[in-house]
Amino acid sequence: MRWRIVRLGEVSSTMDIARELAEAGRPEGTVVVARRQTRGRGRLGRGWASPEGGLWFSVLLRPRLAPADLSKLPIVASLAVARALRRLYGLPAELEWPNDVLVRGRKMCGVLVESAFSGREVLFSVVGIGVNANFGLDALPGELRGRAITLRELLGHDVDLEELLNAILSELGACYLALREGKGGELLREAERLMGFPRPLSVACCGHVFSGTALGLAEDGSLLLRLPDGAVRAFSWAEATIKKP
Ligand code: BT5
């Protein structure tokens, strides 16, 4: 994959800039990196705190993938980040379905995938990745401090953001290629190992909370939860979220 990096200072969200560039015809592999975001966002209308010192970027893809493979993209992108954090810093990075990278149970990175369609055809996907890197927990809103973690806090020093970006892009490129070659199942099995199944979990979806045992991932990346009555229900990342105790 050939990456073309666009570097910006303060932006609203790199998702918006990447989408504008996609609509203007920029090629797959365009990467928008910002120093700071004023309106960083997560899934389902949630916000993403993006102070200076973090690695905030969005990658433009024009995926020619079957729908079941397209829906694996958020998991595959968080797998790429976990691989990079393990390789560069030896950190025990784990995944939390569908799109979080945790270290010692605290969120270090979030992934957001937004796609544009024409009918059922995907025109483009934007993969947004945010890694809490060179800032302390005091740069985050108070309510996040107990659940989030940053590289500076964990390692005791700052990291080279360029090196981190390159490592994540290199893993993402390898995972994306594997997905296109029909090896998405192998990537899901690797992601499952980093998610620690089976384990008790509660999922919020469609106005209800479902508690049960998370068993693993379905072929499209949905979470399989065994409910107390023994039935197994699949939850799609587009509508479900893990409920913290
Ligand atoms: C995510 O959403 O985790 C996806 C975050 C994606 C951020 C990247 S940065 C580059 C690109 N540009 C953007 O505007 N977004 C992408 P979600 O699973 O919905 O989690 C959001 C929740 O995480 C929030 O409601 C907070 O509870 C928590 N949160 C917010 N900022 C955080 C931070 N910096 N570190 C850890 N947790 C945070």
Residues whose N, C-alpha, C, O or C-beta is under 5 A from the ligand:
A	BS01	BT5	S13 T14 M15 R39 G40 R41 G42 R43 R46 G47 W48 A49 W56 F57 N99 K107 G110 V111 L112 G128 I129 G130 A148
